[in-house]
Amino acid sequence: MIRISTIFIAICMVLVAASLGLVLYSVAGISGTESAIVALTALTFLILYNAVSMRLRDRSDVGGQIADLSRGTADLARQVAEYGRRLAAMEGRIASSNSTNADRVQSVVGEINELGGLVRQLAATVSTHEDLLAGGTPAPAPVGMPEREAPVDLIAVAEQRPLAPSPLPAAPRPAPPAPMVQAATGPRNQTQMLATLRNAIDENRIDIFLQPMVTLPQRKVRFYEAVTRLRDERDQLIAAEEFISIAEASGLIGRIDNMVMLRSVQVLRRLMVRNKDVGVFCNVAASTLGNSTSFAQCLDFLEANRALAPSLVLEFKQSTFRSLGPAGTENLAALAQRGFRFSIDHVTDLRIEPRELADRGVRFIKVPASLLLDPRQASTSDIHPSDLSDLLGRFGIDLIAERIEGERAVVDLLDYDVRFGQGFLFAPPRPLRPEGASATGGAAPNQAQDIQGSNGSDTPSPGATAAPLPRVTGNAALARRI
């Protein structure tokens, strides 16, 4: 087709040029030579015009083909890049899965090593206990006054060393009576207690004791709870449960909470010098949350220490959360917006809505071990206590078993997948050691100590101070299970 059209165009050009020369010769009267020259000139012009037009048409066609080729190349490059991205993502998933599996294997190996050491220790303790029972020579019971609480060395406890389980008693013996926080000066009436409370606040005699919360079963210190204590004119300690109600009624609880919050932040800063993963639980009263003046002072202080929000946990009673008004809800939301996490204690029942609590910023719930292990809770609550830890974990809330006073309770709580524990079994609340003081030996973990009051209540049950019964204790039970 192209060749025929070209021949046809050439014939047409020759005819046009010849016709032009013939017209000039016959009409214009130009000589034949001149007419031939004009005809050749016209033919040459037509040939040049045709060649140029054909070249331009070919160039446009080639340009379109090149553009189509470029678009095809770009599409191919995008497809290759997409395949490369998918391949890289697949490789990343494979590498992440391998690393996760390796971490899990390492954690399982560590748990097995921990359990192996615990089993060996329990076997040795049980063997010693059985030897003493078989020989009929009970260990002599020490007689004397109970020791004063050993101060907490913040430099030493920040090392996060595991707390060893309490040793078994050598033989049944009468236990010394638990020392009370307040000396035997007789009961105080409300007027005396209010005067003592005002003087203590004015003279800065509000102290905090620290009680650790440990991981289970490793028993490594993970958090501390700041427990409030008041010193009277004779430097006798008064538990929080004795003055909290009077402080709330007299409007002094806001000042107490501000002082405790200040001390808690100071302690937390000292702890974080050696260990960034440690945390401190600070109790806040319901009246402080609902009082605009007291809460404004607390909010200003917490705003100035906002960098400590991940490690400072504000603790409220379960009744406080259930009776929050509009002002309290708004104040709680203001704290949550600043990154502070919340904890719930004084739990009296297991009717818990984890989704609602998680939306409000609750990340910890402290339930007494006796309540978790109470078989009646399975019928009165919406969920079995053994499933509570998993249910809370799905919403990012950790379950802490508090008021643990015996090894048998620890064994049963491990079956409930409880990750954290607190109680006199691990360590009682202890006063702070002044900075720079040398580390000295502390009181025994099972020694009866202060009664933990409303700002962190952990009062030991009567079984904690009564004489131990001549039966196999929790260590032997754990050894039999393993």
Stockholm file with secondary structure:
# STOCKHOLM 1.0

chainA/1-482         MIRISTIFIAICMVLVAASLGLVLYSVAGISGTESAIVALTALTFLILYNAVSMRLRDRSDVGGQIADLSRGTADLARQVAEYGRRLAAMEGRIASSNSTNADRVQSVVGEINELGGLVRQLAATVSTHEDLLAGGTPAPAPVGMPEREAPVDLIAVAEQRPLAPSPLPAAPRPAPPAPMVQAATGPRNQTQMLATLRNAIDENRIDIFLQPMVTLPQRKVRFYEAVTRLRDERDQLIAAEEFISIAEASGLIGRIDNMVMLRSVQVLRRLMVRNKDVGVFCNVAASTLGNSTSFAQCLDFLEANRALAPSLVLEFKQSTFRSLGPAGTENLAALAQRGFRFSIDHVTDLRIEPRELADRGVRFIKVPASLLLDPRQASTSDIHPSDLSDLLGRFGIDLIAERIEGERAVVDLLDYDVRFGQGFLFAPPRPLRPEGASATGGAAPNQAQDIQGSNGSDTPSPGATAAPLPRVTGNAALARRI
#=GR chainA/1-482 SS CHHHHHHHHHHHHHHHHHHHHHHHHHTSCCCHHHHHHHHHHHHHHHHHHHHHHHHHHHHHHHHHHHHHHHHHHHHHHHHHHHHHHHHHHHHHHHHHHHHHHHHHHHHHHHHHHHHHHHHHHHHHHHHHHHHHHHHTCCCCCCCSCCCCCCCBCHHHHTTCCBCCCCCCCSSCCCCCCCCCSSCSSCCCCHHHHHHHHHHHHHTTCEEEEEEEEEETTTCBEEEEEEEEEEECTTCCEEEHHHHHHHHHHHTCHHHHHHHHHHHHHHHHHHHHTTCTTCEEEEECCHHHHHCHHHHHHHHHHHHHTGGGTTTEEEEEEHHHHHTCCHHHHHHHHHHHHTTCEEEEECCCCCCCCHHHHHHTTEEEEEEEHHHHTCTTHHHHSSSCHHHHHHHHHTTTCEEEEECCCCHHHHHHHHHTTCCEECSTTTCCCEEBCCTTCCCCCCCCTTSCCCCCCSTTCCCCCGGGTSCCCSSCCHHHHHHHHC
#=GC SS_cons         CHHHHHHHHHHHHHHHHHHHHHHHHHTSCCCHHHHHHHHHHHHHHHHHHHHHHHHHHHHHHHHHHHHHHHHHHHHHHHHHHHHHHHHHHHHHHHHHHHHHHHHHHHHHHHHHHHHHHHHHHHHHHHHHHHHHHHHTCCCCCCCSCCCCCCCBCHHHHTTCCBCCCCCCCSSCCCCCCCCCSSCSSCCCCHHHHHHHHHHHHHTTCEEEEEEEEEETTTCBEEEEEEEEEEECTTCCEEEHHHHHHHHHHHTCHHHHHHHHHHHHHHHHHHHHTTCTTCEEEEECCHHHHHCHHHHHHHHHHHHHTGGGTTTEEEEEEHHHHHTCCHHHHHHHHHHHHTTCEEEEECCCCCCCCHHHHHHTTEEEEEEEHHHHTCTTHHHHSSSCHHHHHHHHHTTTCEEEEECCCCHHHHHHHHHTTCCEECSTTTCCCEEBCCTTCCCCCCCCTTSCCCCCCSTTCCCCCGGGTSCCCSSCCHHHHHHHHC
//
